[in-house]
Amino acid sequence: MTDRTARAARNQENSLAAFLTKKAEFDALLAELTQASADHFGADPETVLWGEAAWLSDATAKLKDIADQHFRRGEYEA
């Protein structure tokens, strides 16, 4: 194996390790959000007000942007 090939292999291994670390963090955040969603994000459905609706609208817009980036929709379309 040449030095260049060995460096490329190490780079790929390090990239994969970093990716898997971030994926585990992402998956943990998704699990937390899924649980929070099941609990209405702590809002009481009987007394929910516009503040909770506005917060959820903002959070949804952020998640939509992430999904659009990944699926190349909207402004991220090729």
C-alpha positions as CSV (number, residue, x, y, z in Angstrom):
1,M,0.0,0.0,0.0
2,T,1.4,3.4,-1.0
3,D,1.7,6.3,1.5
4,R,-1.0,8.1,-0.5
5,T,-3.4,5.1,-0.4
6,A,-2.7,4.6,3.4
7,R,-3.5,8.3,4.0
8,A,-6.7,8.0,1.9
9,A,-7.8,4.9,3.9
10,R,-7.1,6.7,7.3
11,N,-9.0,9.7,6.1
12,Q,-12.0,7.6,5.1
13,E,-11.9,5.7,8.5
14,N,-11.7,9.1,10.4
15,S,-14.5,10.5,8.3
16,L,-16.7,7.5,9.0
17,A,-16.0,7.7,12.7
18,A,-16.9,11.4,12.8
19,F,-20.1,10.7,10.7
20,L,-21.2,7.8,13.0
21,T,-20.6,10.0,16.1
22,K,-22.8,12.8,14.7
23,K,-25.4,10.3,13.5
24,A,-25.7,8.9,17.1
25,E,-26.1,12.4,18.4
26,F,-28.7,13.1,15.7
27,D,-30.6,9.9,16.5
28,A,-30.6,10.7,20.2
29,L,-32.0,14.2,19.5
30,L,-34.7,12.7,17.3
31,A,-35.7,10.3,20.0
32,E,-35.9,13.1,22.5
33,L,-38.0,15.2,20.2
34,T,-40.3,12.2,19.4
35,Q,-40.9,11.7,23.1
36,A,-41.5,15.4,23.7
37,S,-43.9,15.5,20.8
38,A,-45.8,12.6,22.3
39,D,-46.2,14.7,25.4
40,H,-47.3,17.8,23.4
41,F,-43.9,19.4,24.1
42,G,-45.1,19.9,27.7
43,A,-48.1,22.0,26.6
44,D,-51.4,21.3,28.2
45,P,-53.8,20.8,25.2
46,E,-56.6,22.2,27.4
47,T,-54.8,25.5,28.0
48,V,-52.4,25.9,25.0
49,L,-51.9,29.5,23.9
50,W,-50.3,31.3,21.0
51,G,-46.8,31.2,22.5
52,E,-46.8,27.4,22.3
53,A,-48.2,27.5,18.7
54,A,-45.6,30.0,17.7
55,W,-42.7,28.0,19.2
56,L,-43.9,24.8,17.5
57,S,-44.2,26.7,14.2
58,D,-40.6,27.9,14.5
59,A,-39.4,24.4,15.4
60,T,-41.3,22.9,12.5
61,A,-39.8,25.4,10.1
62,K,-36.3,24.5,11.2
63,L,-36.9,20.8,10.8
64,K,-38.5,21.4,7.4
65,D,-35.3,23.2,6.3
66,I,-33.2,20.3,7.4
67,A,-35.5,17.9,5.5
68,D,-35.5,20.1,2.4
69,Q,-31.6,20.2,2.5
70,H,-31.4,16.4,2.7
71,F,-34.1,15.7,0.1
72,R,-33.0,18.6,-2.1
73,R,-36.4,20.3,-2.1
74,G,-37.3,23.9,-2.4
75,E,-34.4,26.3,-2.4
76,Y,-32.0,23.3,-2.2
77,E,-33.4,21.7,-5.4
78,A,-30.6,21.0,-7.9
